[in-house]
Amino acid sequence: MVIQRPPPHQLTMVLAFGSGLFTAILGVSAAVGWVAHIPSLIQVLPGNAPMQFNTAICFLLCGAALVCLGLDQDTPARITSAIAAGTALVTLLQYLFSIDFGIDQLFLVHYLTERSSHPGRMAPSSACCFLLAYITVEACIRSGRSPRLAFLSGTAASLIVMIGAIAFLGISVELHKEYYLGNMTQVAIHSSIGFILWGIGALACCWKRTTTHYPTVYWLPVSVGLGVATLNIGAWIAQEAENHTNLHSQTASAVSAAVDELRVRLNNLLDGIDRMALRWSIRNGTPIEEWRQDAAAHVAQISGLRNLGWIDHTLTVQYIEPIQGFEGVPGLDLNRYPSLVETIRFAEEHRVPALSPITETKSGKAILHILVPIFQQQGAGGFLFGEIGLEEFLAPTLGKSSNSLMFCLRSGQTTVFQSHGWEAAEGSIVETASATFPGHGAWTLSATPRNRVIQQGRAQKMVGVTGLLLALSTALTTLFAQKARANAQKLRHHQEHLEETVRRRTVELERSNRELEQFAYVASHDLQEPLRMVSSFTQLLSQRYSDKLDDEAHSWIDFAVEGAERMHGLINDLLEYSRVTTRGGGFEIIDSRVALDHALANLQISLNETGGIVTHGELPHLYANPVQLVQLFQNLIGNAIKFRGRHTPRIHVAAQPRQDHWVFSVTDNGIGIPERHKEKIFVIFQRLHSRREYKGTGIGLALCKRIVERHGGTIWLESEEGKGSTFFFTIPKHPQDSPLPTEEVTA
Ligand code: ADP
């Protein structure tokens, strides 16, 4: 079965095309919603911001731009995104400079009631996204010109995804309502989804273009970093939402507890005065001293109660306890205070203790009065009244949580008490509870957490900092991973290039070696014949005309013959040298000891002549060419005999195993070789002595080297002049380590 691989950019095409189409349809549906009055298309989540008409049109334009970009239609992509960006720019300018260019409701009169200072105006974050969309499109189109533009396109698209995702998360947990940016329009939930998808589609386009032009996607680390940062902001948003929920419930329970306490305390106070009034009416008045003591005890016990007094039927103040601090004096006619009169009448009518409206003393302190009617058949009736300093009364209850909460107490519509800083409070979290008392006692207590309570806790700061560090480190990791990948790629290219060069050179070298070998073989073979002719005819000349030639001519002929013989020897050596590889023969497993014996047998005469002694250690079986191994031993031992010193030659052959090869050594007690000639002696026809001193042509060691190398080994020597030399050579242990014998040359 043939599996058809999709072309490399098919997925990016689908992504770009799909998200472009989706956003365009999103825009069209919202625009239709506006025109046809279908709120569900505009305001997907009831109570949340709608997608503005201009936003819908911009989505349509940008969606179309993305589709064009995916299809490589650059000019239409550019034009449509530029129109959207223009609208966004004008919107942002309107926000920045608080001006109205009239574009918000240019095409359609806004008809939804929403929480916005500018009905119909695109949200600022949406405007930023459309501007970024144009930057993405333009930079993506030009990305081939410079890697910076490629970077810009990916970064701008990533930012759009980020803004969209943050808006989405904020709306999902309803946190955006808490962080309301002044009165500016908010992003609709479907707009946020649109931005996320548009951004992803644009990233796909940027990926396609970047990888077309460059080996590395430069913007990837930024994208990854922003992605992680978005996740972190998401976690932060969730935590913040959780905090706000907790704060709401804490504030609500604190405010209702405070109201309950106030209610209980005030009721106790009312009951106390009511009981005094009851005692008064039962006893038909009270002696002044006794009354004073009773009142003083009440005032001392109840915080906030400044004075207690008695008013007679004519509403004239008669008793006051204590007298200090009372606004009026005994004898004061309360008929001058209509609101008090009204409360007195209310209390009388309803036969209950009643609260007066809250008023201010001359010194600016808020006070209120409790008025309790004394019901008596005859004699001194009237009213008992208590004057309450509001601040002192509220302090024990509201003071408890004043570190974390600020309070505002309203009686009816009038604010009677406010914690310090209430006016400046951001007021995102305000909870209210009410209590009602007879008379003017409709109290509403509101509470809001102090700013330092709303501000993020340590854990949340940690989330922020850790998240940022995480985003940074992920971005850096991606960057380094990309660099490492690029380096590895470069290295691989270099290696491939190097391997290719080596392979080509090796082939070339092998070819030229083969040619050279063939040349040497053919030349030496073919030179034999004419040389033989020169030699034999010169000898014939000397024999035939021996009586006609003088002595000088004879000695010249001898020189010529000797020269020809030497040349014959050299050519033979050359032939043999070239035969090492051209006609070397195959490899087989052989006993190296047998090869040594063979060599020694060949050297028997010279050994006998010199009295040389050859010893050897344990010798292994080898995968080698038997003839050449004999030749190798023979040359090395032959040299050891030839280059002996004054002593009888003593030669030792040994073999040491190594990991994957054997190291052979041939040690003699001969004349030794100076250090500087260690390399030279292995070169063909290189000798250290004249022919008169030691016979030879200088081919022996060159031949040895060639044989060893053919077997996949190396040869070297250690020597001390005058004391002897050791020649070492290696032979691989395993057949696969030996090179294949060179093909035989037929000539
Ligand atoms: P040849 O033996 O024909 O001179 P070789 O290639 O065998 O050529 O040797 C090259 C030179 O290396 C010799 O001329 C000799 O000077 C030196 N040589 C070789 N083997 C020994 C040895 N065992 N001891 C000292 N010198 C040596």
Residues whose N, C-alpha, C, O or C-beta is under 5 A from the ligand:
A	BS01	ADP	N639 A640 F643 G670 I671 G672 I673 I681 Q686 R687 L688 H689 K695 G696 T697 G698 I699 G700 L701 A702 S725
